[in-house]
Amino acid sequence: MRKFIFFAFVICVCATNAQEFKLTNTYDVTNQRTVGQEEEDTWAVDVIVTNNPEKSIATLNIADFGLLDEIRISVLEEPALEGITEILKITLEYNTCCASTEEQYYLVTEDYDVIALPGIKNEYGYDPISDIHYIFPNQPFGKEGTILRAVVQYTETHTIKDISVLRSIAWNDDDFGQEEALTAINY
């Protein structure tokens, strides 16, 4: 029942939270391999351009690979950031006793270089009341020339109740370094 509730919530949130990321087959996941000891259940996968498999976008290390339910790849085209043609979002969805998602975002430049944003992880014990997202300039609640990392709070009917900006990143064609991933826990 929790899986069904979570799945229904994800569908509602995707429809209402203004993240216009669209599923794509332009990119794919390949080269699944273990990392370290096999007992650790950590695997690495490469994200590639589908029609150019030699072009690797990123390598994802996936802990608890056996608990991974789904990998989704979606893009946000024309994000209104100078020099960026699209934003690639990779969502890793885990469903166990508690559901969680990990999202990795990559800015794709006009020269096909890739800039990674710090990852975001959302954990849900019950029906989510809030989660963390990036909001880009061309999206509702977006700010011109700025990437927002925000907590989105929902009503009981899964509409947006409030948005609290955690970090405002003025886009200046920069690298985001090794900032730690951010986790939102809803229990």
C-alpha positions as CSV (number, residue, x, y, z in Angstrom):
1,M,0.0,0.0,0.0
2,R,2.9,2.4,0.8
3,K,4.4,1.8,-2.6
4,F,1.0,2.6,-4.2
5,I,0.6,5.8,-2.2
6,F,4.2,6.9,-3.0
7,F,3.7,6.2,-6.7
8,A,0.5,8.2,-6.7
9,F,2.2,11.0,-4.9
10,V,5.1,11.1,-7.4
11,I,2.6,11.3,-10.3
12,C,0.7,14.1,-8.6
13,V,3.9,16.0,-7.7
14,C,5.3,15.6,-11.2
15,A,2.1,17.2,-12.5
16,T,1.9,20.0,-10.0
17,N,5.4,21.0,-8.9
18,A,6.4,22.8,-12.0
19,Q,9.3,20.7,-12.9
20,E,9.0,20.5,-16.6
21,F,11.5,17.7,-17.0
22,K,10.5,15.3,-19.8
23,L,11.5,11.7,-20.0
24,T,14.0,11.1,-22.8
25,N,15.7,8.3,-24.6
26,T,18.5,10.6,-25.8
27,Y,20.6,9.3,-22.9
28,D,20.9,5.8,-21.5
29,V,22.5,3.8,-18.6
30,T,25.1,1.2,-19.4
31,N,28.2,-0.7,-18.2
32,Q,26.8,-1.9,-14.9
33,R,29.7,-3.1,-12.7
34,T,30.6,-3.7,-9.0
35,V,32.6,-1.2,-7.0
36,G,34.8,-2.5,-4.2
37,Q,33.6,-5.7,-2.6
38,E,30.6,-7.4,-4.0
39,E,29.2,-7.9,-0.5
40,E,28.7,-4.1,-0.3
41,D,26.1,-4.1,-3.1
42,T,27.5,-0.9,-4.6
43,W,27.5,-0.7,-8.3
44,A,28.6,1.9,-10.9
45,V,26.8,2.7,-14.1
46,D,27.6,5.0,-16.9
47,V,25.2,7.6,-18.3
48,I,25.9,7.9,-22.1
49,V,24.5,9.6,-25.1
50,T,22.3,6.9,-26.8
51,N,23.4,7.5,-30.4
52,N,27.1,8.0,-29.3
53,P,27.9,5.4,-26.7
54,E,31.5,6.6,-26.5
55,K,30.2,9.9,-25.1
56,S,29.9,9.3,-21.3
57,I,28.0,12.0,-19.4
58,A,28.6,10.7,-15.9
59,T,29.3,7.7,-13.8
60,L,26.9,7.0,-11.0
61,N,27.8,5.0,-7.9
62,I,24.7,3.3,-6.6
63,A,24.7,2.0,-3.1
64,D,22.3,-0.7,-2.2
65,F,21.9,-1.7,-5.8
66,G,19.6,-4.5,-4.9
67,L,17.1,-2.1,-3.5
68,L,17.0,0.1,-6.6
69,D,13.6,0.1,-8.2
70,E,14.0,2.4,-11.2
71,I,16.4,4.8,-13.0
72,R,14.7,7.6,-14.9
73,I,16.5,10.1,-17.2
74,S,14.7,13.3,-18.1
75,V,15.7,16.7,-19.6
76,L,14.7,20.3,-19.2
77,E,15.3,22.0,-22.5
78,E,16.2,25.7,-22.8
79,P,16.6,26.4,-19.1
80,A,17.3,30.1,-19.6
81,L,20.9,29.8,-18.3
82,E,23.5,31.4,-20.5
83,G,25.5,28.8,-22.4
84,I,23.4,25.9,-21.2
85,T,21.3,24.0,-23.8
86,E,19.6,21.5,-21.4
87,I,19.6,20.1,-17.9
88,L,19.8,16.4,-17.5
89,K,18.1,14.9,-14.4
90,I,18.8,11.3,-13.4
91,T,16.4,10.0,-10.7
92,L,17.2,6.8,-8.8
93,E,14.2,5.5,-7.0
94,Y,14.4,3.1,-4.1
95,N,11.3,1.3,-2.6
96,T,11.8,-0.6,0.6
97,C,9.9,-0.1,3.9
98,C,10.5,3.7,3.2
99,A,10.7,5.2,-0.2
100,S,13.5,7.4,-1.3
101,T,14.8,9.2,-4.4
102,E,18.2,10.4,-5.3
103,E,18.4,13.1,-8.1
104,Q,21.6,14.0,-10.0
105,Y,21.5,17.1,-12.2
106,Y,23.9,17.9,-15.0
107,L,24.0,21.1,-17.0
108,V,24.8,20.5,-20.7
109,T,26.7,23.3,-22.3
110,E,26.6,24.5,-26.0
111,D,29.9,22.7,-26.4
112,Y,28.5,19.5,-25.0
113,D,30.5,19.7,-21.8
114,V,28.7,18.7,-18.6
115,I,28.6,20.5,-15.2
116,A,27.3,18.6,-12.2
117,L,25.1,20.2,-9.5
118,P,25.2,18.7,-6.0
119,G,22.8,15.8,-5.7
120,I,19.5,15.8,-3.8
121,K,18.0,13.0,-1.8
122,N,14.4,12.8,-0.6
123,E,13.3,10.1,1.9
124,Y,9.7,9.4,2.6
125,G,8.3,7.4,5.5
126,Y,4.7,8.3,4.8
127,D,2.8,10.6,2.5
128,P,5.4,13.3,1.8
129,I,4.7,16.8,3.1
130,S,7.8,18.4,1.6
131,D,10.8,17.6,-0.6
132,I,13.8,19.4,-2.1
133,H,14.1,20.4,-5.8
134,Y,16.2,22.6,-8.0
135,I,14.1,25.3,-9.7
136,F,15.5,26.8,-12.9
137,P,14.8,30.2,-14.5
138,N,12.4,28.9,-17.1
139,Q,10.2,27.2,-14.6
140,P,7.4,28.6,-12.4
141,F,8.9,30.2,-9.3
142,G,12.2,30.4,-11.2
143,K,14.4,33.5,-11.0
144,E,16.2,35.0,-14.0
145,G,19.9,33.9,-14.2
146,T,19.6,31.9,-11.0
147,I,19.4,28.3,-9.9
148,L,17.3,27.8,-6.8
149,R,17.6,24.9,-4.4
150,A,14.3,24.9,-2.5
151,V,12.1,23.0,-0.1
152,V,8.7,22.6,-1.6
153,Q,5.9,22.0,0.9
154,Y,2.6,20.4,-0.1
155,T,-1.0,20.5,1.1
156,E,-2.9,17.3,1.8
157,T,-4.1,17.4,-1.8
158,H,-0.5,17.5,-3.1
159,T,-0.6,21.1,-4.3
160,I,2.2,23.4,-3.6
161,K,1.7,25.1,-0.3
162,D,5.0,27.0,0.2
163,I,8.5,27.2,-1.3
164,S,11.5,28.0,0.9
165,V,14.7,28.8,-0.9
166,L,17.7,27.0,0.7
167,R,20.3,28.3,-1.7
168,S,20.3,30.8,-4.6
169,I,23.1,30.2,-7.1
170,A,23.7,33.0,-9.5
171,W,24.7,31.4,-12.8
172,N,28.1,32.5,-13.9
173,D,29.2,29.5,-16.0
174,D,30.9,28.0,-13.0
175,D,31.8,24.7,-11.5
176,F,30.0,23.7,-8.2
177,G,32.9,21.8,-6.7
178,Q,32.4,18.9,-4.3
179,E,29.5,20.2,-2.3
180,E,27.7,17.4,-0.4
181,A,24.4,16.1,-1.5
182,L,21.4,17.5,0.3
183,T,18.9,15.2,2.0
184,A,15.3,15.9,3.0
185,I,13.7,13.3,5.4
186,N,9.9,13.1,5.8
187,Y,9.0,10.7,8.7
